[in-house]
Amino acid sequence: MKKSKVAVVQAQPFLFDTGRTIKKMWDLVGQIKAESPGLVLFPEAFLPGYPRGLSFGAVVGNRTEEGRKLFARYYEQSIAEHDDNFKELQEMAKSLEANLAVGVVEKETISGTLYCSIFYFGADGHFLGKHRKLKPTGSERLIWGEGDGSTMPVFDGGFGVFGGLICWENYMPLARMAMYQQGIQIYLAPTADCRDTWQNTLRHIAVEGRCYVLGCNQLITSDAYPEDLRIQVSDTPMCTGGSVIIAPGGEVVAGPVFGKEEILYAETDLEEVAKGKYEMDVAGHYNRPDVFSFKVNLPE
């Protein structure tokens, strides 16, 4: 059975400033590399930041010109496959010599749509693939499109099968089942939810899936925003974090950490995953395919 170390990064980005946030990520690389993890996870929409508290000028039936300009600004700072920022993330993975998963706002340059995505890079910098959030929540639907069944991958890193879902799509039972059916062993759950109930959700997934769960959130204070947008947000922390690592039996092995930046580390052990499957495997012997059917619809 294989063991490896994983790293979960709770940090504050610079909203609407992808270049500055990537520089901050590079500042963390040396610290992370010294711990020799096999997998490193950054939060949901870390690049160019989760725009908590901003309305983008929208009410039912009307959008303002200021809101359109703010969206264009957000679009400009978002990341497209193979652009310069994308290539820098590839170099970051190579420098870390670790698999790298980063929450990004992905720019589809042909259609113009933005997606809340996870970009996955191998330890050699190779782009492994991506997951696009299936269902943006609430006002997120103003700025992000919906993913589909073609971007729900898992990857075998040699130390375990990893992949994940973003924030509240983890409340979608069938989306979780899509992960379980692919044999996920290290389940990534980057989020923007810092409430106590989210901790219960992550522990449930660990027990349900008999897998390690890496919960990763960003810290957001008013200092994260550009000066011209700070007047629109509260002086109190907008997001306090709550990053955590949970073992297959539901035990918390690192974190949760609130109110500060911190990097969490833990050792994963596939023997613990196997031991958990003895009692329950929701995609295997604890399933009833004679009663229930399940499939992921792929775009034609």
N, C-alpha and C positions, 0 to 999 in steps of 0.2 A: 504494500500500500504506500502511496506517495504522499510526501509532506512538502509544504511550501509556505513561504511567508507572503502575506498580502498587506497592502497599504491603502488606507482610506484617508483622503486629504480633505479636511475641513478648513477652508480659507475664504477670504473675502476678495471677490474680483473688483475690478474697476469697470463699472457699468458703462457701456457705450465706448469702451476703449480697449479693444481686443489686444492691440500691440502691447500696451502697458501690463495687461493681465498675463499675457504669455511671458513677458519678462519676469514677472513675479513667479510664474511657474518654473522658469529656469533657475531662479534663485533657490527654489525648493529641491531641485533635482539632486544636487550634491548631498544634501541631508538624507533624501530618500534612498539614493543609490548606496549610501554607506550601510544601509540595513539589508541590502540585497533581496528585495521582494521579487516574487515572480509576476505579480500583478499589482498595478497601481490604478486607483479609481479617483476621479475628480467629479464634482457635483453636477446636478442637472443645470443645463444652460449656463455653465460657468463662463463660456465665451459666447457672446459678449455680456453675460450676466442676466439673471432673472429680474425683469423690470417691475418688481413688486411695488404696488401703490400707484403706478402710472396708468392713466385711463386711455391714452392715445386718442383723446378728444372724442370719445364715442358715447352716445346715449342711444336708446332705441329710436330708430328712425332718422338719426343724424350723425354725421362725422364732421369734425372741424378741419380747416386747413392746417392748423397747428398740429393736430393729431396726425395728419398725413405726413407732414414734415418730420415728425418724431419717428414715425414708422420707417421713413426713408433713411433716417439716420441710423436706426437699429439695423435695417437691411444692409447698409453699407458696412457695418461692423461685424456682420455675420460671416460664416465660413462656408466656402464652397469646396467640393472635392478638388484637389490638385492645385488650389491657389497657394499663395505664399505662406499664409498662416497654417494651412493644412500640411504643407511640407515641413514647417517648423515643428509641428507635432510629431511628424515622422522622425525627425532628427532627435526629438526629445526621447522618444521610445528607444531609439538606438543608443543614446547616451545612458539611459537608465538600464539598458540591457534587460528590460522587463516588458511584459505585455501592458499596454496602456489603454485605459478606457476614459474618455473625456466627454462630459456633457456639453454639447454645442448647440447653438442655433444655426441650423444648416440652411444655406441659401441655394435654392434651385434656380440656377441662372437662366435656364430656358423659359420656365413658366413664371418665375418671379415669386413663387411661394416660399415662405419660411417654414421649417419644420424643427421641432424640438427633438434632437437626436442624440444618440450615443455613437461616437466614432471609436472604433477598435483598431489598435495597431499592435503588431507583433513585436517581439523583442529585437528584431532586426530592422524595425521601421516599416515593414510591409503593412499596407492597409488591409486589415482582415475583413472589414465590412462595417455595417452600421445598422442601428435600429432607429426607426422613426416612431415617435410617440403616436399610439393609435387614436387616443381621444384626449385632446387638450381639454382642460377643466375650466368652466366658467368663462371669464374674460380672456383667458389664454386663446380662445377660439377666434378672437379678433386679429391675432397676430400670427398664429401658427396653423398650418394645415394638418390633415390627418394622415398618418402612415397606413400601410396595408400589410397583408400577410407575407409580402416578399421581403420584408425587413425585420424578421424575427429570428435572427440566427443565434446559434451557440458555437463555441470554439473549444477545441481541445488544446490546452496550453502545455500538455505534457505532465501537468501536476493536478489536472482536473478539468472538467468541462465547465466553461463559464459563459455567461450571457446575462441578459437582464431586461427589466421593464422600468419605465420612468414614472415616478411619483404615483398619482392616483390610478393609473392603468393597472397598478398592482391590486386594486380593488376589483378588477375584472376577473372572475373565476376562470373563464375560458382562456384568457390571456396567460394566466399562470399555468393552466394545464398545457398550453402550447410549449412552455418552457420545460415542464416536467416530462412531457413525452419525448423531448430531445435529450433526456438524461442529464439535465443540468445538475452540477455538484457545487458550484460556487455562483450564487445568485446575486447579481448586482442590482441595487435599488436606489439610484440617485434620485433626489427629491428636492422639493422646496417646502416641505411640510415639517414644521418644528414642534408640533403638538404632541402631548403625551400619548394620544391615541395612535400616532404613527409608530411608536415603539411597540405597541401591542400588535400592530399589523405585521411588522418585521418578524417578531417572534412567532406569530402564527405561520408565516410563510416558511420559516425554518423548520417548524414541526411538521407542517403539512407536506413539504417537499423533501424533508430529510436531507437538507442541504445547508451549506454555509450561506449566510445572508450578509451582504455588505451594504449597510445604509449610509449614504453620503449626502450631506447637505452643506450649503454655503452659509457663512456668516454675512449678514447684511446690516450695516448701520448707515447713517446718512453720509458718512465719509466715502461710501462706495459709489455715490452718485456724482456726476458732473455738477459743478457749482450752479449752473443755471437750472438744474432740476431739483436741487435740494429743497427749495421752498415748497415743493409739492409733496414731500415726504415727512414723516414724523422724526422727532429728535430721539425717540426711543428706538432700540434695535428693531428692524423690520423682520429679521429672521435670526434666531439665536442658535441654529444648528441642530444638534442632536445626532450627529454621526455615531455609528455603532457597528460592531461586528458580532454576529450571533452564530453559535454552533448548531449543528443539525438537531440536537435535542432541545433547542430553545434557550440554552444557557448563553448569557451575555459574556463574551470573552474580552471585549475592549469597548470602552465608552459606557454609556453615551456621554458625549461632551457637549456642553452648552456655553454660549456666551464668550467663546474665545476661539482663536485659530489653533488647530492641533492636527497632527498626523497620527492616526491610529494604526497599530500593527498587530497582527495575530498570525499564528501558525495554523494552516489548514492541514487536516489529516484525513485522507480518503477512507481510512479504516472506520472513522466515525460515521461517514456517510453510509458505508456498507452495513455497519451495525444498526443504523436506523432503519434501513430497508428490510431488515429481518422482521420487524414488526409491522411496517406499513410502507407500501410503495403505491402511490395513488395512480401511477401510470402503468402499474404491473399487477401484482397479485392482490392489491387492495382495490382493484378496479373491477367494474362489472360491465364489460363490453357487450354482454348479451342483453343488458338492460339499457345502457346508454351508448350513444355514438358521438364521436367527436372528430372534427377535421378542421384544418386551417384552409380557408379559401385563398387561392393565389390569383392575382390578376391575370387575365387572359392576354 
